[in-house]
Amino acid sequence: MTFFAKAHACGNDFLVVEGACNTALAVHLCNRHTSVGADGVEFLEWTDERSGRIRLANADGSIAEISGNGTRCVAAWMAHQIAQKGAPLASGATLEIDTDAGLRTCTLVKAEGHRYEFAAPMGVPQVAKRSVRLADGTSVEGVVVHTGNPHFVIFVEDENFTAYQRTWEELGREICFHADFPEQTNVEFVHILAPGHIAIRIFERGVGPTTSSGTGTCATASATIATRNGESTLRVVAPGGEQRIDWPSPDAEILLIGPAELICTGEAWRGEAW
Ligand SMILES: N[C@@H](CCC[C@H](N)C(=O)O)C(=O)O
């Protein structure tokens, strides 16, 4: 039996399981038909009263260095557990969460019941223009962004996010699995609404199309700021909701602010075999 908490950030959903990382268990738990269902499992080991170490297994069992949304979902679970012990965190309190991409400090902005908002510096994005040649010879212009995990960002004019005569889902899949990215890559599509306001779509590595991405929000915002004269404070709207970015200069850490909501806890009964 596996005890889990389920949480989401703008619909990007994660299970938090306390204990060592188990990728086969993650594949099982993430199945939306035969198990609980999620985009990934964050395996959490507490290291102190307000700190923990996490490892993220994507729905397909691959390991991701970090998730912005998943990290906040873990922070929400930690804040809930701390509150259960009788001392709820106040706004401004911090939780230290160590990831495969380094330590992330989540500052509680607000809490209302099981809904939380956190702000977290997400490292210094590395941004570089790049093109990728598709199987049919089409050259796709984009921006490679490293935010602890890999991203390829494509700017689109079309409000339906079609580009190069393809849907964003088709293009996202081909680029995610492209030979130029041996570790695969997350792929995001950006439609600029205003200098400080962008809409995005996400083809997530290890998952597929999903409703939001924290690191994808950082990647699209930093690509917009660095290559499209975007404002340093940006609102990034995904199908699942909005997150906010503050990136004052290229050598500064990018600040990600967004929600995380606890959905439920439960016991998955088919976990024993894994
Ligand atoms: N699947 C991604 C990691 C998760 C990204 C996530 N959606 C986020 O919020 O950052 C990967 O393999 O890089």
The ligand as a MOL file (V3000), in Angstrom:
LIG
                    3D

  0  0  0     0  0            999 V3000
M  V30 BEGIN CTAB
M  V30 COUNTS 13 12 0 0 0
M  V30 BEGIN ATOM
M  V30 1 N 8.4440 16.6990 -17.0630 0
M  V30 2 C 9.3740 17.7780 -16.9110 0
M  V30 3 C 9.4780 18.2190 -15.4930 0
M  V30 4 C 8.2140 18.8150 -14.9890 0
M  V30 5 C 8.0050 20.2330 -15.4910 0
M  V30 6 C 6.8010 20.7690 -14.7960 0
M  V30 7 N 5.6020 20.6890 -15.4970 0
M  V30 8 C 7.0360 22.1280 -14.1900 0
M  V30 9 O 6.0890 22.6450 -13.5870 0
M  V30 10 O 8.1410 22.6570 -14.2080 0
M  V30 11 C 10.7540 17.3530 -17.3850 0
M  V30 12 O 10.9740 16.1590 -17.6310 0
M  V30 13 O 11.6230 18.2230 -17.4990 0
M  V30 END ATOM
M  V30 BEGIN BOND
M  V30 1 1 1 2
M  V30 2 1 2 3
M  V30 3 1 2 11
M  V30 4 1 3 4
M  V30 5 1 4 5
M  V30 6 1 5 6
M  V30 7 1 6 7
M  V30 8 1 6 8
M  V30 9 2 8 9
M  V30 10 1 8 10
M  V30 11 2 11 12
M  V30 12 1 11 13
M  V30 END BOND
M  V30 END CTAB
M  END
